[in-house]
Amino acid sequence: MAKFLSSGHALTAHFIEAIDKKDNLCGLVPVSILAACDLKLNNLCKAINHKSESNILLNVSFIMRAASLSGSVGTSDGKFSIHRKIPYSPETIQALISKKSSSLEDVCVEAILIPCSMEKPVETVSLNVCSDGYYMDTIAEKLDLADTSSILVSRIIGKASSEVRLYFPAPEFPYQLDSSLEVLLNGTYTFEASLNQRACYFSGQDIYGDAILASLGYKWKSTDLYHEDVSLGIYYRMLVGRLPDGGYKLSRKAILAGELPASFTTRSNWRGSFPRDLLSTFCRVNGLSEPDFSTGYLHNFTTNSSLKIPEKCNKLKKVTESFTGTENVDIGAAASNGGESVGPVGGTFTCEVKIYSKAHTLLLECSPEDSYRKQGDAIQNCALKVLLWFKKVVKQLHVSNIEEGPSSEIVRVYPHNLSKAFALCVSVHAAVQNSVLRCLTQESNRSATKMEQDGVYSLNIDGPDSGVSPSKGLLVCISYAVSLLGEGGHMKEILENNEEFEFEIGTDAVISQLEVCVTQMSMNQSAYFITDLSPQHFILAAARDTAKAISLLSSLDGCENIFTGWNYIVLSIHFNFSSPLMAS
């Protein structure tokens, strides 16, 4: 025990809290905490059965079973907790208590309650942890549970350093050590509690009943309670970040203005996270395997054949045939622009990617015929095509659209596998869309405003025309602000603003209404226009004050005119002759 205490393990603080209890729960450690915080235990459980990675109850049952066989650790009837059979010595107890946090301040943490029913909205809750209290007791009380042994805890959601987890009631289960594992492994027991689809979507694990999303806990080398607020804005940004285009919007800090570009022209013109990184993140947060990229090289003399090259190589020599015989080609030689692989004169790269489930079931493969001078450009364009395909499918918000969606010359789909892997994703986002307050202006009312084009109303441009207007391939820098407008066009709340925002004209890197307006302007001109409301989850993810935005949307529900207003100014226009759009 002394060795463990000195290790600084995150579980130390939990053991201290268990020892420090004065009631009949003294010394009882919640098994779900062990399952959530001990990586070695988790890996052992996964080695026994891979289902434990997604089934928290199975994970807990493995640990309970092991504890009952240990001889030194006891289990509690009807409770998911364990205790030491031989009481700790007074010296050990004193050593534990002495390590307890000396903080004298109460902690109030903002968290999110995710109801099990998809029809109920998520809402904020406050977790008030006393200076001498245990945060798990606070969560148990908030979930109307008797004690901490009835709580199950998810793995960390998002960054490992965040401590964002889901806490939910353990479903009622006739737990008995001898038979429970077999029942759970065979999946022969039907729980009365329903799965919480939104919580399952975030964690990739089975979550039952109402769940609390919170960021608090103990970290290595400290017994002080780590805590951060999880606001409604964070919740909706997490939701948006799981969309195919959401990662791009977040990386640009332009949820309302930004759009995933339709093409990758050059690295110098691209803004935000690169497509390959975005696709990897999208797969990871949706419980898929890492994308499997492979690149090929087309030599200028061998137009009908390609040579496969390991995508990660830095320098690789391939033997190809030319009219003069056999030559050695330094295909992987690093170029000056960031170490990208560039083929010999006339040679180009192609790329294909395969998307697999965690169980390594093939879902989709993309094999564009386009070839590129740079290996990196081939990879980025291939990744972008997959993201755009996913964006189109998820936007339609129904599993049948995946099952019926035809394969193309570029994308080959395995509908049954894909629909199974994305059923939860589509279900959750469909529910979010169905809850949107659809207060858009009726067609009959739009005649009252001047509609310019493409869903833009009342476009007003101020300032002298310099004669230099943006065109395809140019980089434009603007400053903009988006506001929620109510009756009469009065500003209600600023949703999103950027002092300097660059994008390439002609790549669909912003919403169409914004690009249409910007291309009618010249440098240093300012403008104002109105558009219909963006999807609700985008508005709530972008809003500075999400709770206020929800209140305003609710108060305006049923009004005839609710818009978003855009104020912006064109700061600069940059020519980039390396962009292929400049030549088109």
C-alpha positions in Angstrom: 0.0 0.0 0.0 2.8 2.4 0.8 4.3 1.8 -2.7 0.9 2.5 -4.3 0.4 5.7 -2.2 3.8 7.0 -3.3 3.1 6.3 -7.0 0.7 9.2 -7.3 -1.9 7.1 -9.0 -5.2 8.9 -9.8 -7.0 6.2 -7.8 -5.3 7.2 -4.5 -7.7 10.0 -3.9 -10.7 7.7 -4.4 -9.2 5.3 -1.8 -8.8 8.2 0.6 -12.4 9.2 0.1 -13.5 5.6 0.7 -11.5 5.3 3.9 -12.7 8.7 5.2 -16.4 7.8 5.0 -18.0 7.6 8.5 -21.1 5.5 7.5 -21.6 1.9 6.5 -19.9 2.7 3.1 -16.6 3.2 4.8 -13.9 1.5 2.8 -16.1 0.7 -0.2 -14.6 1.7 -3.5 -16.9 2.0 -6.5 -15.9 -0.6 -9.0 -16.8 1.7 -11.9 -14.1 4.1 -10.8 -11.5 1.3 -11.0 -12.9 0.4 -14.5 -12.7 4.0 -15.6 -9.4 5.1 -14.1 -7.1 2.0 -14.2 -5.7 1.5 -17.7 -4.1 -1.9 -16.9 -7.4 -3.2 -15.6 -9.1 -2.0 -18.8 -6.6 -3.6 -21.0 -6.9 -6.9 -19.1 -10.7 -6.8 -19.5 -10.4 -6.1 -23.3 -7.9 -9.0 -23.6 -10.5 -11.3 -22.0 -13.3 -10.1 -24.2 -13.3 -7.2 -26.6 -17.0 -6.5 -25.8 -15.9 -4.9 -22.5 -14.6 -1.9 -24.4 -18.1 -0.8 -25.2 -20.0 -2.6 -22.4 -19.1 -0.9 -19.1 -21.3 -3.4 -17.1 -19.3 -6.3 -18.5 -16.1 -4.5 -17.6 -17.3 -4.0 -14.0 -18.4 -7.7 -13.8 -14.9 -8.9 -14.8 -13.4 -6.8 -12.0 -16.0 -8.0 -9.5 -15.4 -11.6 -10.4 -11.6 -11.2 -10.1 -12.0 -9.5 -6.7 -14.1 -12.3 -5.4 -11.4 -14.8 -6.4 -8.5 -12.8 -4.9 -9.0 -13.8 -1.3 -8.0 -10.4 0.0 -10.7 -8.3 -1.6 -14.4 -8.6 -0.8 -17.5 -7.7 -2.8 -20.8 -6.3 -1.5 -24.1 -8.0 -2.2 -26.2 -5.9 -4.6 -23.6 -3.2 -4.9 -20.9 -2.5 -7.5 -18.2 -1.9 -4.9 -15.3 -3.7 -3.4 -13.4 -3.5 -0.1 -10.4 -4.9 1.6 -11.2 -8.0 3.8 -8.4 -7.3 6.3 -8.9 -3.8 7.7 -6.2 -1.3 7.1 -3.8 -0.6 10.0 -4.3 2.7 11.8 -0.9 3.8 10.4 -2.1 3.2 6.8 -5.4 5.0 7.4 -3.6 8.0 8.9 -1.2 8.0 5.9 -4.1 8.0 3.5 -6.0 10.7 5.4 -2.9 12.9 5.5 -2.8 12.9 1.7 -6.3 14.2 1.4 -6.7 17.5 -0.3 -6.2 20.5 2.0 -8.5 22.7 -0.1 -11.1 24.5 2.1 -13.2 25.7 -0.8 -16.4 24.3 -2.0 -16.5 23.6 -5.7 -19.5 24.4 -8.0 -19.2 22.8 -11.4 -21.4 23.2 -14.4 -22.4 20.0 -16.1 -24.8 18.7 -18.7 -27.8 16.5 -18.1 -28.5 14.3 -21.1 -32.0 12.8 -20.7 -32.5 9.3 -22.0 -35.6 10.4 -24.0 -34.5 12.0 -27.3 -37.6 14.2 -27.1 -36.3 16.0 -24.0 -33.6 18.7 -24.4 -30.3 18.6 -22.7 -29.9 21.1 -19.9 -27.3 22.4 -17.5 -27.0 21.2 -13.9 -24.8 22.4 -11.1 -22.7 20.0 -9.1 -21.9 21.5 -5.7 -19.1 19.6 -4.1 -18.3 20.5 -0.4 -14.7 21.0 0.6 -14.8 17.8 2.7 -17.1 15.9 0.3 -16.7 13.3 -2.5 -17.7 14.4 -5.9 -19.1 11.0 -6.7 -21.6 11.4 -3.8 -22.7 14.7 -5.4 -23.3 13.0 -8.8 -25.2 10.1 -7.1 -27.5 12.6 -5.4 -28.1 14.5 -8.7 -29.0 11.2 -10.4 -31.3 10.3 -7.4 -29.2 7.3 -6.5 -28.6 5.9 -3.0 -24.8 5.9 -3.2 -21.8 5.8 -5.4 -21.9 2.0 -5.9 -24.9 2.5 -8.2 -23.0 4.8 -10.6 -21.3 3.6 -13.8 -18.6 5.8 -15.4 -17.6 6.1 -19.0 -14.1 6.4 -20.4 -12.8 9.9 -21.1 -14.5 11.7 -23.9 -12.3 13.9 -26.1 -8.8 14.8 -24.9 -7.2 12.6 -22.4 -6.4 15.6 -20.2 -10.0 16.8 -20.0 -11.5 14.3 -17.6 -14.8 14.7 -19.4 -16.9 11.6 -18.7 -20.5 10.4 -18.6 -22.0 9.3 -15.3 -25.2 7.3 -15.3 -27.2 4.8 -13.1 -26.2 1.2 -13.3 -29.2 -0.6 -14.9 -31.1 -2.9 -12.6 -29.6 -6.3 -13.0 -29.8 -9.5 -11.0 -26.1 -9.6 -10.4 -24.6 -12.8 -9.2 -20.9 -13.6 -9.6 -21.4 -17.1 -10.9 -23.9 -16.4 -13.7 -23.8 -12.7 -14.5 -20.7 -12.9 -16.8 -22.3 -15.6 -18.9 -25.5 -13.7 -19.3 -23.7 -10.5 -20.2 -21.4 -12.3 -22.7 -24.2 -14.0 -24.4 -26.4 -10.9 -24.4 -29.4 -12.9 -23.2 -30.6 -10.4 -20.6 -32.9 -7.5 -21.6 -32.5 -4.4 -19.4 -35.6 -2.5 -18.3 -33.6 0.7 -18.7 -33.3 2.2 -22.2 -30.1 3.1 -23.9 -29.3 6.8 -23.9 -28.6 7.2 -27.6 -27.0 10.7 -27.3 -24.8 9.6 -24.5 -23.8 6.4 -26.3 -23.0 8.4 -29.4 -20.5 10.6 -27.4 -18.8 7.8 -25.5 -19.0 4.8 -27.9 -20.2 2.8 -24.9 -23.5 1.4 -23.7 -25.1 4.2 -21.5 -28.4 3.6 -19.8 -31.0 6.1 -18.5 -30.3 9.8 -17.9 -26.6 10.7 -17.9 -24.5 13.6 -16.6 -21.7 14.9 -18.8 -19.1 16.4 -16.5 -15.4 17.3 -16.3 -14.1 16.6 -12.8 -12.0 13.9 -11.1 -8.6 13.2 -9.8 -5.4 13.2 -11.8 -1.9 11.7 -11.3 0.3 13.3 -8.7 -2.5 15.2 -7.1 -5.4 14.6 -4.6 -6.9 18.0 -5.4 -10.2 17.8 -7.3 -9.7 18.7 -11.0 -12.8 20.4 -12.4 -13.9 22.4 -15.5 -17.3 23.6 -16.5 -19.1 21.8 -19.3 -21.5 24.3 -20.8 -24.3 23.9 -23.4 -22.0 25.5 -25.9 -19.3 22.9 -25.3 -22.0 20.1 -25.6 -23.1 21.5 -29.0 -19.6 22.0 -30.2 -18.8 18.4 -29.3 -21.9 17.4 -31.3 -20.9 19.5 -34.3 -17.3 18.1 -34.1 -18.6 14.6 -34.8 -20.0 15.7 -38.2 -18.0 15.2 -41.4 -17.6 18.9 -41.8 -17.8 19.8 -38.2 -14.0 19.4 -37.5 -13.3 21.9 -40.3 -15.8 24.5 -39.0 -14.3 24.2 -35.5 -10.7 24.5 -36.7 -11.6 27.7 -38.4 -13.7 29.0 -35.5 -16.3 29.7 -38.1 -19.2 27.4 -37.4 -21.8 29.6 -39.2 -19.6 31.1 -41.9 -17.3 28.2 -42.8 -18.0 25.2 -45.0 -15.8 22.2 -45.8 -14.2 23.2 -49.2 -15.2 21.3 -52.3 -11.6 21.0 -53.5 -8.1 21.1 -52.2 -6.1 23.4 -54.5 -2.8 24.1 -52.8 -1.4 23.8 -49.2 -0.7 27.5 -49.2 -4.4 28.4 -49.9 -5.9 25.9 -47.5 -7.0 27.3 -44.1 -7.9 25.2 -41.1 -7.1 21.6 -40.4 -6.1 19.5 -43.4 -8.5 16.9 -44.9 -6.4 13.9 -43.8 -6.4 15.0 -40.2 -10.1 15.8 -40.4 -10.9 12.4 -41.8 -8.8 10.7 -39.1 -10.6 12.7 -36.4 -14.0 12.0 -37.9 -13.3 8.2 -37.9 -11.9 8.3 -34.4 -14.9 10.1 -32.8 -17.3 7.9 -34.6 -15.7 4.7 -33.4 -14.1 3.7 -36.7 -10.5 2.5 -37.4 -7.9 4.9 -38.7 -8.3 5.6 -42.4 -6.1 3.2 -44.5 -4.3 5.2 -47.1 -2.2 3.9 -50.0 -0.5 5.8 -52.7 0.6 4.9 -56.2 3.1 6.6 -58.5 2.4 7.0 -62.3 5.7 7.4 -64.3 5.5 9.5 -67.3 6.7 6.6 -69.5 4.5 4.0 -67.9 1.0 5.4 -68.3 -0.8 2.1 -67.9 0.9 0.9 -64.7 1.5 2.2 -61.2 4.0 1.5 -58.5 2.7 1.1 -55.0 4.6 3.2 -52.5 4.3 3.1 -48.7 2.4 6.3 -47.8 4.6 7.0 -44.7 8.0 6.7 -46.5 10.3 9.7 -46.5 12.7 8.4 -49.1 12.3 5.3 -51.3 13.8 4.3 -54.6 11.8 2.5 -57.2 13.0 0.9 -60.4 10.9 2.0 -63.4 11.3 1.5 -67.1 11.9 4.3 -69.5 12.8 4.4 -73.2 16.5 4.3 -72.3 16.1 1.2 -70.2 15.9 0.9 -66.4 16.5 3.9 -64.2 16.5 4.5 -60.4 14.0 7.2 -59.4 14.2 8.9 -56.1 10.4 9.0 -55.7 10.3 9.9 -52.0 12.8 12.7 -52.0 11.7 15.4 -49.7 10.7 18.6 -51.4 11.4 22.0 -50.1 7.8 22.7 -49.2 7.4 20.9 -45.9 9.1 17.7 -46.9 6.4 16.5 -49.4 7.2 13.6 -51.7 7.5 14.9 -55.3 7.8 12.6 -58.3 10.3 12.9 -61.2 9.4 15.3 -64.0 6.1 14.2 -65.6 5.3 11.7 -62.9 2.2 12.0 -60.7 0.8 10.4 -57.6 -2.6 8.7 -57.0 -4.2 7.8 -53.7 -6.9 5.5 -52.4 -8.3 5.1 -49.0 -10.4 2.4 -47.2 -12.6 3.0 -44.2 -13.0 0.2 -41.7 -15.1 -0.3 -38.6 -13.4 -1.1 -35.3 -14.0 -4.7 -36.0 -12.1 -4.2 -39.3 -15.2 -4.6 -41.5 -14.8 -2.7 -44.7 -17.3 0.2 -44.9 -16.1 2.3 -47.8 -13.3 2.6 -50.3 -12.5 5.7 -52.4 -10.2 5.5 -55.5 -10.2 8.8 -57.3 -8.7 8.7 -60.8 -7.1 12.1 -60.4 -3.3 12.2 -60.1 -1.2 14.9 -58.6 2.4 16.1 -58.8 2.8 15.9 -55.0 2.1 12.9 -52.9 0.6 15.0 -50.1 -1.9 16.6 -52.5 -3.1 13.2 -53.7 -3.7 12.1 -50.1 -5.4 15.4 -49.1 -7.7 15.3 -52.1 -8.7 11.7 -51.5 -9.4 12.4 -47.8 -11.5 15.4 -48.8 -13.6 13.4 -51.3 -14.5 10.9 -48.5 -15.4 13.7 -46.1 -17.6 15.3 -48.7 -19.3 12.0 -49.4 -20.0 11.5 -45.7 -21.3 15.0 -45.4 -23.8 14.5 -48.1 -25.1 11.2 -46.6 -25.2 12.4 -43.0 -27.0 15.6 -44.0 -29.8 13.5 -45.4 -30.3 12.2 -41.9 -31.7 8.7 -42.5 -30.1 5.3 -42.4 -32.0 4.3 -45.6 -30.1 6.9 -47.5 -26.9 5.1 -46.6 -28.3 1.7 -47.6 -29.8 3.0 -50.8 -27.0 5.5 -51.6 -25.3 4.3 -54.9 -21.6 3.7 -55.2 -19.9 5.9 -57.8 -16.8 5.6 -59.9 -14.9 7.2 -57.0 -16.6 5.8 -53.9 -17.5 2.2 -53.4 -19.9 1.6 -50.5 -20.7 -1.5 -48.5 -24.3 -0.3 -47.5 -25.1 -2.9 -44.9 -21.8 -2.5 -43.0 -22.0 1.3 -43.3 -25.6 1.7 -42.2 -24.9 -0.4 -39.2 -21.8 1.6 -38.2 -23.6 5.0 -38.6 -27.0 4.1 -37.4 -26.5 5.9 -34.1 -24.8 8.9 -35.7 -27.7 9.4 -38.1 -30.3 8.8 -35.4 -28.8 11.4 -33.0 -28.4 14.1 -35.7 -31.8 13.5 -37.1 -33.3 14.0 -33.6 -31.3 17.3 -33.3 -32.6 18.5 -36.6 -36.2 17.6 -35.8 -35.9 19.7 -32.6 -34.9 22.8 -34.6 -37.2 25.7 -34.0 -38.2 26.2 -37.7 -39.2 29.8 -37.5 -38.1 30.6 -41.0 -39.9 33.4 -42.9 -42.8 32.1 -45.0 -42.6 32.6 -48.8 -45.6 35.0 -48.6 -43.6 37.3 -46.3 -40.4 37.3 -48.3 -41.9 39.7 -50.8 -41.5 42.4 -48.2 -37.7 42.2 -48.4 -35.5 42.7 -51.4 -34.1 39.2 -52.4 -30.9 39.6 -54.3 -30.0 36.0 -55.1 -29.2 32.6 -53.5 -31.1 33.1 -50.3 -29.7 36.6 -49.6 -32.1 39.3 -48.5 -31.5 43.1 -48.3 -27.9 43.2 -49.5 -26.5 46.7 -48.8 -22.9 47.6 -49.9 -21.2 50.7 -48.6 -18.0 52.5 -49.6 -16.3 53.4 -52.9 -15.6 50.7 -55.5 -11.8 50.3 -55.9 -12.3 48.3 -59.0 -10.5 45.2 -57.6 -13.0 42.5 -56.9 -12.4 38.9 -55.8 -12.4 36.1 -58.3 -11.8 32.4 -58.4 -8.4 31.3 -56.9 -7.9 34.6 -54.9 -7.5 34.6 -51.2 -9.9 37.1 -49.5 -9.6 38.3 -46.0 -12.8 39.7 -44.3 -14.0 40.8 -40.9 -17.5 39.7 -40.1 -20.1 39.3 -37.4 -23.3 37.2 -37.4 -26.3 38.2 -35.3 -29.7 36.7 -34.5 -32.5 39.0 -35.8 -36.0 39.1 -34.6 -39.1 41.0 -35.7 -38.3 44.1 -37.7 -34.7 43.1 -38.2 -33.6 44.2 -34.8 -30.4 42.6 -33.5 -31.0 40.3 -30.6 -27.7 38.5 -30.0 -24.2 38.3 -31.7 -23.6 34.6 -32.5 -20.2 34.6 -34.2 -17.6 37.0 -35.2 -14.1 37.0 -36.7 -11.7 40.0 -37.0 -9.7 38.4 -39.8 -11.0 35.5 -41.8 -9.3 34.2 -45.0 -10.8 31.9 -47.6 -10.2 31.0 -51.2 -12.9 32.1 -53.7 -14.3 29.3 -55.8 -13.7 26.4 -53.4 -17.0 26.7 -51.5 -15.0 27.3 -48.3 -17.8 29.6 -46.9 -21.6 29.5 -47.1 -22.8 30.3 -50.6 -24.6 33.5 -49.5 -21.4 35.0 -48.1 -19.3 34.2 -51.2 -22.0 35.6 -53.5 -22.0 38.9 -51.6 -18.2 39.1 -51.3 -17.6 38.6 -55.0 -19.8 41.7 -55.7 -17.6 43.9 -53.6 -14.1 45.4 -53.7 -11.4 46.0 -51.1 -12.4 48.1 -48.1 -16.1 48.0 -48.9 -18.5 46.9 -46.2 -21.8 45.2 -46.5 -24.8 43.9 -44.7 -27.2 41.2 -45.7 -29.8 38.8 -44.2 -30.2 35.0 -44.5 -32.5 32.4 -43.1 -31.6 30.7 -39.9 -28.8 28.2 -39.8 -29.5 24.8 -38.3 -30.1 25.1 -34.6 -27.1 23.0 -33.4 -24.8 25.2 -35.5 -26.3 28.4 -33.9 -26.1 27.0 -30.4 -22.5 25.7 -31.0 -21.4 29.2 -32.3 -23.3 31.4 -29.8 -21.3 33.2 -27.1 -24.0 32.6 -24.6 -25.8 29.4 -25.6 -28.4 29.6 -22.8 -29.3 33.1 -23.9 -29.5 32.0 -27.6 -31.9 29.2 -26.6 -34.0 31.6 -24.6 -34.2 34.0 -27.6 -35.1 31.3 -30.1 -37.8 30.1 -27.7 -39.2 33.6 -27.3 -39.2 34.1 -31.0 -40.8 30.7 -31.8 -43.9 31.4 -34.0 -42.7 34.8 -35.2 -43.0 35.4 -38.9 -39.5 36.8 -39.3 -36.4 35.3 -37.8 -33.1 35.7 -39.6 -29.4 35.9 -39.2 -27.8 39.2 -40.1 -24.3 39.5 -41.5 -22.1 42.6 -41.2 -18.7 42.3 -42.9 -15.9 44.3 -44.6 -13.4 43.1 -47.2 -10.0 43.7 -45.7 -7.7 42.5 -48.4 -7.5 40.4 -51.6 -4.4 38.3 -52.3 -3.4 36.9 -55.7 -2.0 33.3 -55.7 -0.9 32.2 -59.2 -0.1 28.7 -57.9 -3.8 28.0 -57.4 -5.3 25.9 -60.3 -8.5 27.9 -60.1 -6.6 31.0 -61.3 -6.1 29.3 -64.7 -9.7 28.1 -65.0 
